[in-house]
Structure formats: structure tokens, C-alpha cells
């Protein structure tokens, strides 16, 4: 299935700023509100359903055994027009 990027933003931020963005999204999700993303001339508003799928991934990109780029990715996904989501076990973030 082809992917259409509706919004994309990437910039260096300090940890406190990143935490603030994540708290803002968390508050919108908890309140059942739309999530609006804006950067420059880009803007998109999405309405996550009651039970979307939540994916957390930690990765290292680079040569095996060598130094690479580390990332933590958080993804909230759902099919347009659907409200369900699967489960593969209890998630714990510490």
C-alpha cells in the first residue's frame, strides 16, 4: 500500500521541548480531542479513534557491531473510518 505523507517535521530540540510536545499530544488523546500539527506552511488535523494501535520501537541504524543512529519511535495508527486496534501485550515505559 503506498504511503502519503500528510505532515512531516524534523528539527533538533532539547529534551524539555520534546517532552512538552509529547505532553500536549497526550492531553489531546486523553481528552478525546483532535490533534493538530503545524510547522511553517504545513498543517494537518487528525481525529484518533477511541482505541487506535500504539506502536513503540527502539532502533539503531548503522553497521552491525558499529556505532549508528539510535531512535525511539512512537506511532499511533488506525484505519480511516475504523475505531478498533489490536493488542500484543502490556506495554511498560519507565
Secondary structure as GFF3:
##gff-version 3
##sequence-region A 1 94
A	DSSP	alpha_helix	15	31	.	.	.	ID=ss1
A	DSSP	beta_strand	35	39	.	.	.	ID=ss2
A	DSSP	beta_strand	42	46	.	.	.	ID=ss3
A	DSSP	beta_strand	53	61	.	.	.	ID=ss4
A	DSSP	beta_strand	69	77	.	.	.	ID=ss5
###
